[in-house]
Amino acid sequence: MADTKPVRVLIVDNHPAIVGALRDYLSMMQGFEVVAVAQTVEEARLTAKSSKPDLAIMDIYIEDGKENGIDLTEEFSRCYSDLVILIYSASKKMEHLWEAMDAGAGGYLLKGTDLSVMEQAVGTVMAGRNFIDPNLPEGVEPPPYMRLTESEKSVLRLFAQWMTNEEISQKLGIALATVKTHRHNIYWKLGINNVAQLYREAIKRYGNPDSPIC
């Protein structure tokens, strides 16, 4: 049996000590390889194109004290539909958590966490599920997107490719009626009123291969 390819990791953080700690953590976890490190937004864009990572671990504050990690998360989510993003931040502000998740992050992990929690976070997001650091406070309502089921997210992802109900039915191997049910639930949970809003939300969330920003 062929060896499984390691998960290619891009680290986006402008603190050398944090980058070093992440490298040490990932070196102790089987199946992961750090292929690039970026300290600025522009460097992150360039390395994401050239290194083709599977997982990006990034801070919220990348440079100049601005919350540009959230903007970059949204951009990467549009441009690289297969890229998994894990926010690694010292911020315990719940608005940062939900802004990051709403921008397309798969998880939110606090800096200084134990290796066991890091392993859990990385394993969870790479399996396609959301991870939220258990040490974050509770009490803030999550964004509407977090209410979607995995099946509804799969349907929304295909709407980003301009597919019709019938094409999604064939692609996923499910009944047309099931697609319509998922679509109805997406409308209700995200407050969508028409098909134009549906495609706009899908492209915002999962990107459009023809988008010039990429």
C-alpha positions, -999 to +999 in steps of 0.1 A: +000+000+000+014+034-009+023+058+018-002+085+026+010+120+015+016+143+044-007+173+049+011+204+035+010+232+060+014+270+054+020+291+086+010+327+084+024+346+115+048+374+120+062+362+153+093+340+149+088+324+183+052+313+174+064+300+140+091+280+158+067+265+183+042+256+155+070+239+136+080+219+167+043+209+174+038+198+138+070+179+137+057+158+166+025+150+148+027+123+122+016+131+087+022+169+086+048+189+067+054+227+069+060+237+033+059+275+037+059+303+062+046+339+056+050+370+077+029+394+057-004+393+038+013+396+004+038+369+012+009+347+023-008+352-011+024+344-030+033+313-009-003+300-011-001+300-049+034+285-051+034+259-023-002+247-027-009+239+010-037+217+023-038+235+056-032+272+065-026+281+102-028+318+106-030+346+131-057+372+131-031+401+134-006+395+107+009+429+102+005+466+113-018+456+142-048+451+118-072+422+118-061+413+083-060+375+090-098+375+089-098+393+055-072+369+042-093+339+055-122+352+034-100+357+004-084+322+007-118+306+012-129+322-021-098+313-041-088+279-027-119+258-021-099+228-009-077+248+015-085+243+052-079+273+074-072+271+112-070+304+130-042+304+157-046+335+178-041+349+213-075+368+211-103+354+232-128+379+218-159+360+207-164+385+178-130+374+164-140+338+166-173+342+148-159+367+122-132+342+114-156+313+112-180+334+091-151+342+068-145+306+061-121+293+088-126+257+098-114+262+134-102+287+160-074+277+184-058+298+211-021+303+212-003+286+240-026+256+239-013+221+248-001+198+221-030+174+227-055+202+219-035+212+188-037+176+176-074+175+182-079+209+164-059+199+133-075+165+131-110+179+134-106+206+107-088+182+083-118+158+087-141+186+075-156+196+108-154+228+128-132+232+159-135+258+186-110+260+214-127+248+246-110+275+266-129+303+248-158+319+267-194+311+258-225+332+254-222+349+219-245+338+192-227+321+163-231+334+128-259+319+106-235+299+085-225+277+115-261+264+116-258+247+083-254+209+083-225+193+064-250+182+037-263+217+033-227+230+031-220+205+003-249+217-017-240+254-011-204+246-023-217+234-056-239+265-061-206+284-061-198+265-093-231+278-109-247+244-108-284+239-110-305+218-087-305+190-113-267+191-117-262+190-079-285+160-077-264+141-102-231+153-087-239+142-052-260+112-062-290+123-042-327+129-051-337+162-067-362+166-039-334+163-013-314+190-031-345+213-030-349+206+007-313+215+014-317+246-007-349+256+013-330+251+046-301+272+033-325+300+024-341+299+058-309+296+079-290+323+060-319+347+054-317+343+016-347+355-004-339+347-040-316+328-063-293+358-069-286+360-032-280+322-030-253+323-057-237+354-042-235+338-007-221+305-022-194+324-041-185+345-011-182+313+010-165+289-014-151+311-042-156+311-079-129+296-101-133+324-126-129+352-099-101+377-109-091+382-073-075+348-074 
